[in-house]
């Protein structure tokens, strides 16, 4: 089973502010970054842990 991460946990992993995470998700200017999609459960949002770590690994590989 996949572990789900809260927005705060994602912030700690990627090192971006909560506002920047929102921009990467919703602003077309950032769509080329391919930030993982959120999962909404009730009023809360989560991300799949493996997708976040894969995204970070892709950023490292492209430097």
Biopython code that builds the backbone (N, CA, C, O; Angstrom):
import numpy as np
from Bio.PDB.StructureBuilder import StructureBuilder

atoms = [
    (1, "UNK", "N", (0.836, -1.181, 0.000)),
    (1, "UNK", "CA", (0.000, 0.000, 0.000)),
    (1, "UNK", "C", (0.884, 1.248, 0.000)),
    (1, "UNK", "O", (1.892, 1.314, 0.704)),
    (2, "UNK", "N", (0.490, 2.218, -0.791)),
    (2, "UNK", "CA", (1.233, 3.474, -0.903)),
    (2, "UNK", "C", (0.975, 4.358, 0.311)),
    (2, "UNK", "O", (-0.140, 4.422, 0.827)),
    (3, "UNK", "N", (2.016, 5.029, 0.749)),
    (3, "UNK", "CA", (1.888, 5.980, 1.853)),
    (3, "UNK", "C", (1.476, 7.329, 1.275)),
    (3, "UNK", "O", (1.964, 7.738, 0.222)),
    (4, "UNK", "N", (0.574, 8.017, 1.973)),
    (4, "UNK", "CA", (0.129, 9.335, 1.553)),
    (4, "UNK", "C", (0.795, 10.401, 2.404)),
    (4, "UNK", "O", (0.969, 10.229, 3.611)),
    (5, "UNK", "N", (1.167, 11.507, 1.763)),
    (5, "UNK", "CA", (1.834, 12.608, 2.443)),
    (5, "UNK", "C", (0.923, 13.827, 2.494)),
    (5, "UNK", "O", (0.211, 14.119, 1.533)),
    (6, "UNK", "N", (0.947, 14.531, 3.609)),
    (6, "UNK", "CA", (0.206, 15.784, 3.731)),
    (6, "UNK", "C", (0.965, 16.888, 3.002)),
    (6, "UNK", "O", (2.113, 16.705, 2.594)),
    (7, "UNK", "N", (0.315, 18.027, 2.845)),
    (7, "UNK", "CA", (0.956, 19.166, 2.188)),
    (7, "UNK", "C", (2.193, 19.608, 2.969)),
    (7, "UNK", "O", (3.205, 19.982, 2.377)),
    (8, "UNK", "N", (2.107, 19.564, 4.281)),
    (8, "UNK", "CA", (3.247, 19.949, 5.123)),
    (8, "UNK", "C", (4.427, 19.002, 4.899)),
    (8, "UNK", "O", (5.574, 19.444, 4.828)),
    (9, "UNK", "N", (4.149, 17.708, 4.788)),
    (9, "UNK", "CA", (5.214, 16.732, 4.546)),
    (9, "UNK", "C", (5.837, 16.938, 3.167)),
    (9, "UNK", "O", (7.054, 16.840, 3.011)),
    (10, "UNK", "N", (5.003, 17.222, 2.171)),
    (10, "UNK", "CA", (5.514, 17.483, 0.822)),
    (10, "UNK", "C", (6.405, 18.720, 0.849)),
    (10, "UNK", "O", (7.468, 18.734, 0.227)),
    (11, "UNK", "N", (5.981, 19.751, 1.560)),
    (11, "UNK", "CA", (6.765, 20.987, 1.702)),
    (11, "UNK", "C", (8.147, 20.688, 2.262)),
    (11, "UNK", "O", (9.143, 21.226, 1.779)),
    (12, "UNK", "N", (8.215, 19.842, 3.267)),
    (12, "UNK", "CA", (9.492, 19.497, 3.886)),
    (12, "UNK", "C", (10.398, 18.729, 2.922)),
    (12, "UNK", "O", (11.614, 18.916, 2.935)),
    (13, "UNK", "N", (9.814, 17.870, 2.091)),
    (13, "UNK", "CA", (10.601, 17.051, 1.167)),
    (13, "UNK", "C", (11.136, 17.885, 0.005)),
    (13, "UNK", "O", (12.320, 17.810, -0.324)),
    (14, "UNK", "N", (10.260, 18.682, -0.616)),
    (14, "UNK", "CA", (10.678, 19.410, -1.818)),
    (14, "UNK", "C", (11.340, 20.749, -1.505)),
    (14, "UNK", "O", (12.040, 21.303, -2.353)),
    (15, "UNK", "N", (11.131, 21.273, -0.307)),
    (15, "UNK", "CA", (11.775, 22.523, 0.082)),
    (15, "UNK", "C", (11.144, 23.775, -0.493)),
    (15, "UNK", "O", (11.782, 24.828, -0.529)),
    (16, "UNK", "N", (9.904, 23.680, -0.942)),
    (16, "UNK", "CA", (9.178, 24.836, -1.473)),
    (16, "UNK", "C", (8.106, 25.265, -0.487)),
    (16, "UNK", "O", (7.648, 24.469, 0.334)),
    (17, "UNK", "N", (7.712, 26.527, -0.572)),
    (17, "UNK", "CA", (6.627, 27.022, 0.275)),
    (17, "UNK", "C", (5.307, 26.390, -0.166)),
    (17, "UNK", "O", (5.199, 25.849, -1.266)),
    (18, "UNK", "N", (4.313, 26.470, 0.708)),
    (18, "UNK", "CA", (2.990, 25.946, 0.372)),
    (18, "UNK", "C", (2.413, 26.698, -0.828)),
    (18, "UNK", "O", (1.760, 26.101, -1.683)),
    (19, "UNK", "N", (2.654, 28.000, -0.887)),
    (19, "UNK", "CA", (2.160, 28.797, -2.012)),
    (19, "UNK", "C", (2.805, 28.354, -3.327)),
    (19, "UNK", "O", (2.134, 28.299, -4.357)),
    (20, "UNK", "N", (4.089, 28.041, -3.296)),
    (20, "UNK", "CA", (4.768, 27.608, -4.525)),
    (20, "UNK", "C", (4.274, 26.222, -4.957)),
    (20, "UNK", "O", (4.140, 25.957, -6.152)),
    (21, "UNK", "N", (4.008, 25.353, -4.005)),
    (21, "UNK", "CA", (3.433, 24.043, -4.337)),
    (21, "UNK", "C", (2.097, 24.242, -5.042)),
    (21, "UNK", "O", (1.819, 23.573, -6.038)),
    (22, "UNK", "N", (1.267, 25.155, -4.538)),
    (22, "UNK", "CA", (-0.012, 25.461, -5.187)),
    (22, "UNK", "C", (0.204, 25.968, -6.613)),
    (22, "UNK", "O", (-0.512, 25.569, -7.531)),
    (23, "UNK", "N", (1.192, 26.848, -6.797)),
    (23, "UNK", "CA", (1.476, 27.366, -8.145)),
    (23, "UNK", "C", (1.893, 26.240, -9.087)),
    (23, "UNK", "O", (1.447, 26.192, -10.234)),
    (24, "UNK", "N", (2.740, 25.343, -8.611)),
    (24, "UNK", "CA", (3.201, 24.250, -9.475)),
    (24, "UNK", "C", (2.048, 23.346, -9.883)),
    (24, "UNK", "O", (2.084, 22.737, -10.953)),
    (25, "UNK", "N", (1.037, 23.255, -9.049)),
    (25, "UNK", "CA", (-0.120, 22.421, -9.373)),
    (25, "UNK", "C", (-1.093, 23.103, -10.330)),
    (25, "UNK", "O", (-1.654, 22.449, -11.209)),
    (26, "UNK", "N", (-1.300, 24.414, -10.168)),
    (26, "UNK", "CA", (-2.411, 25.079, -10.851)),
    (26, "UNK", "C", (-2.019, 26.087, -11.923)),
    (26, "UNK", "O", (-2.825, 26.375, -12.808)),
    (27, "UNK", "N", (-0.821, 26.626, -11.871)),
    (27, "UNK", "CA", (-0.405, 27.665, -12.813)),
    (27, "UNK", "C", (0.163, 27.012, -14.074)),
    (27, "UNK", "O", (1.122, 26.245, -13.993)),
    (28, "UNK", "N", (-0.423, 27.311, -15.242)),
    (28, "UNK", "CA", (0.078, 26.719, -16.491)),
    (28, "UNK", "C", (1.562, 26.997, -16.746)),
    (28, "UNK", "O", (2.229, 26.231, -17.441)),
    (29, "UNK", "N", (2.073, 28.087, -16.186)),
    (29, "UNK", "CA", (3.485, 28.432, -16.353)),
    (29, "UNK", "C", (4.405, 27.356, -15.775)),
    (29, "UNK", "O", (5.549, 27.218, -16.211)),
    (30, "UNK", "N", (3.911, 26.593, -14.796)),
    (30, "UNK", "CA", (4.713, 25.566, -14.140)),
    (30, "UNK", "C", (4.357, 24.147, -14.594)),
    (30, "UNK", "O", (4.917, 23.179, -14.080)),
    (31, "UNK", "N", (3.442, 24.015, -15.542)),
    (31, "UNK", "CA", (2.971, 22.683, -15.945)),
    (31, "UNK", "C", (4.088, 21.818, -16.527)),
    (31, "UNK", "O", (4.025, 20.591, -16.448)),
    (32, "UNK", "N", (5.112, 22.450, -17.113)),
    (32, "UNK", "CA", (6.223, 21.684, -17.694)),
    (32, "UNK", "C", (7.027, 20.932, -16.635)),
    (32, "UNK", "O", (7.789, 20.026, -16.971)),
    (33, "UNK", "N", (6.869, 21.295, -15.361)),
    (33, "UNK", "CA", (7.605, 20.618, -14.288)),
    (33, "UNK", "C", (7.003, 19.266, -13.927)),
    (33, "UNK", "O", (7.677, 18.430, -13.325)),
    (34, "UNK", "N", (5.746, 19.044, -14.285)),
    (34, "UNK", "CA", (5.120, 17.751, -14.051)),
    (34, "UNK", "C", (4.966, 17.379, -12.584)),
    (34, "UNK", "O", (5.119, 16.214, -12.215)),
    (35, "UNK", "N", (4.661, 18.375, -11.740)),
    (35, "UNK", "CA", (4.502, 18.086, -10.315)),
    (35, "UNK", "C", (3.357, 17.099, -10.117)),
    (35, "UNK", "O", (2.318, 17.227, -10.765)),
    (36, "UNK", "N", (3.530, 16.107, -9.225)),
    (36, "UNK", "CA", (2.496, 15.084, -9.020)),
    (36, "UNK", "C", (1.136, 15.668, -8.629)),
    (36, "UNK", "O", (1.054, 16.696, -7.956)),
    (37, "UNK", "N", (0.097, 15.001, -9.057)),
    (37, "UNK", "CA", (-1.270, 15.419, -8.748)),
    (37, "UNK", "C", (-1.631, 15.038, -7.319)),
    (37, "UNK", "O", (-1.193, 14.014, -6.797)),
    (38, "UNK", "N", (-2.428, 15.876, -6.713)),
    (38, "UNK", "CA", (-2.899, 15.615, -5.356)),
    (38, "UNK", "C", (-4.068, 14.637, -5.362)),
    (38, "UNK", "O", (-4.710, 14.412, -6.388)),
    (39, "UNK", "N", (-4.323, 14.067, -4.197)),
    (39, "UNK", "CA", (-5.483, 13.210, -3.968)),
    (39, "UNK", "C", (-6.315, 13.903, -2.908)),
    (39, "UNK", "O", (-5.808, 14.219, -1.832)),
    (40, "UNK", "N", (-7.579, 14.143, -3.194)),
    (40, "UNK", "CA", (-8.447, 14.806, -2.223)),
    (40, "UNK", "C", (-9.270, 13.751, -1.496)),
    (40, "UNK", "O", (-9.955, 12.938, -2.118)),
    (41, "UNK", "N", (-9.191, 13.779, -0.176)),
    (41, "UNK", "CA", (-9.985, 12.886, 0.666)),
    (41, "UNK", "C", (-10.717, 13.776, 1.662)),
    (41, "UNK", "O", (-10.116, 14.314, 2.591)),
    (42, "UNK", "N", (-12.012, 13.921, 1.458)),
    (42, "UNK", "CA", (-12.776, 14.843, 2.295)),
    (42, "UNK", "C", (-12.289, 16.260, 2.040)),
    (42, "UNK", "O", (-12.212, 16.706, 0.896)),
    (43, "UNK", "N", (-11.962, 16.962, 3.119)),
    (43, "UNK", "CA", (-11.471, 18.335, 3.008)),
    (43, "UNK", "C", (-9.947, 18.413, 2.971)),
    (43, "UNK", "O", (-9.389, 19.507, 2.886)),
    (44, "UNK", "N", (-9.279, 17.288, 3.031)),
    (44, "UNK", "CA", (-7.812, 17.266, 3.069)),
    (44, "UNK", "C", (-7.254, 16.831, 1.723)),
    (44, "UNK", "O", (-7.942, 16.208, 0.915)),
    (45, "UNK", "N", (-5.993, 17.175, 1.504)),
    (45, "UNK", "CA", (-5.314, 16.759, 0.277)),
    (45, "UNK", "C", (-4.036, 16.021, 0.643)),
    (45, "UNK", "O", (-3.393, 16.309, 1.653)),
    (46, "UNK", "N", (-3.687, 15.066, -0.200)),
    (46, "UNK", "CA", (-2.511, 14.234, 0.013)),
    (46, "UNK", "C", (-1.824, 13.991, -1.318)),
    (46, "UNK", "O", (-2.405, 14.192, -2.384)),
    (47, "UNK", "N", (-0.559, 13.549, -1.231)),
    (47, "UNK", "CA", (0.197, 13.127, -2.399)),
    (47, "UNK", "C", (0.747, 11.742, -2.124)),
    (47, "UNK", "O", (1.007, 11.387, -0.974)),
    (48, "UNK", "N", (0.924, 10.962, -3.175)),
    (48, "UNK", "CA", (1.506, 9.631, -3.047)),
    (48, "UNK", "C", (3.011, 9.808, -2.837)),
    (48, "UNK", "O", (3.687, 10.453, -3.639)),
    (49, "UNK", "N", (3.520, 9.234, -1.758)),
    (49, "UNK", "CA", (4.920, 9.414, -1.376)),
    (49, "UNK", "C", (5.880, 9.054, -2.507)),
    (49, "UNK", "O", (6.808, 9.810, -2.794)),
    (50, "UNK", "N", (5.665, 7.914, -3.145)),
    (50, "UNK", "CA", (6.591, 7.474, -4.195)),
    (50, "UNK", "C", (6.602, 8.445, -5.374)),
    (50, "UNK", "O", (7.643, 8.628, -6.006)),
    (51, "UNK", "N", (5.469, 9.067, -5.681)),
    (51, "UNK", "CA", (5.410, 10.033, -6.781)),
    (51, "UNK", "C", (6.215, 11.291, -6.452)),
    (51, "UNK", "O", (6.867, 11.860, -7.327)),
    (52, "UNK", "N", (6.168, 11.719, -5.199)),
    (52, "UNK", "CA", (6.942, 12.895, -4.784)),
    (52, "UNK", "C", (8.435, 12.592, -4.876)),
    (52, "UNK", "O", (9.197, 13.389, -5.423)),
    (53, "UNK", "N", (8.856, 11.441, -4.342)),
    (53, "UNK", "CA", (10.279, 11.098, -4.390)),
    (53, "UNK", "C", (10.755, 10.860, -5.824)),
    (53, "UNK", "O", (11.888, 11.202, -6.160)),
    (54, "UNK", "N", (9.907, 10.280, -6.667)),
    (54, "UNK", "CA", (10.269, 10.108, -8.082)),
    (54, "UNK", "C", (10.442, 11.461, -8.758)),
    (54, "UNK", "O", (11.364, 11.647, -9.553)),
    (55, "UNK", "N", (9.557, 12.410, -8.444)),
    (55, "UNK", "CA", (9.637, 13.748, -9.019)),
    (55, "UNK", "C", (10.945, 14.429, -8.606)),
    (55, "UNK", "O", (11.616, 15.046, -9.434)),
    (56, "UNK", "N", (11.301, 14.315, -7.327)),
    (56, "UNK", "CA", (12.559, 14.892, -6.845)),
    (56, "UNK", "C", (13.745, 14.238, -7.563)),
    (56, "UNK", "O", (14.677, 14.929, -7.975)),
    (57, "UNK", "N", (13.713, 12.918, -7.712)),
    (57, "UNK", "CA", (14.802, 12.205, -8.388)),
    (57, "UNK", "C", (14.943, 12.666, -9.839)),
    (57, "UNK", "O", (16.061, 12.790, -10.341)),
    (58, "UNK", "N", (13.826, 12.918, -10.515)),
    (58, "UNK", "CA", (13.868, 13.424, -11.890)),
    (58, "UNK", "C", (14.524, 14.798, -11.948)),
    (58, "UNK", "O", (15.300, 15.081, -12.861)),
    (59, "UNK", "N", (14.214, 15.651, -10.976)),
    (59, "UNK", "CA", (14.825, 16.992, -10.930)),
    (59, "UNK", "C", (16.338, 16.875, -10.739)),
    (59, "UNK", "O", (17.107, 17.608, -11.360)),
    (60, "UNK", "N", (16.755, 15.950, -9.878)),
    (60, "UNK", "CA", (18.188, 15.753, -9.633)),
    (60, "UNK", "C", (18.869, 15.243, -10.899)),
    (60, "UNK", "O", (19.968, 15.680, -11.237)),
    (61, "UNK", "N", (18.218, 14.322, -11.593)),
    (61, "UNK", "CA", (18.807, 13.723, -12.794)),
    (61, "UNK", "C", (18.959, 14.721, -13.938)),
    (61, "UNK", "O", (19.819, 14.539, -14.800)),
    (62, "UNK", "N", (18.145, 15.764, -13.963)),
    (62, "UNK", "CA", (18.190, 16.721, -15.075)),
    (62, "UNK", "C", (19.097, 17.915, -14.816)),
    (62, "UNK", "O", (19.142, 18.838, -15.629)),
    (63, "UNK", "N", (19.811, 17.917, -13.716)),
    (63, "UNK", "CA", (20.667, 19.088, -13.434)),
    (63, "UNK", "C", (21.945, 19.056, -14.219)),
    (63, "UNK", "O", (22.768, 19.964, -14.096)),
]
sb = StructureBuilder()
sb.init_structure("model")
sb.init_model(0)
sb.init_chain("A")
sb.init_seg("    ")
for serial, (resi, resn, name, xyz) in enumerate(atoms, 1):
    if name == "N":
        sb.init_residue(resn, " ", resi, " ")
    sb.init_atom(name, np.array(xyz, "f"), 0.0, 1.0, " ", f" {name:<3s}", serial, name[0])
structure = sb.get_structure()
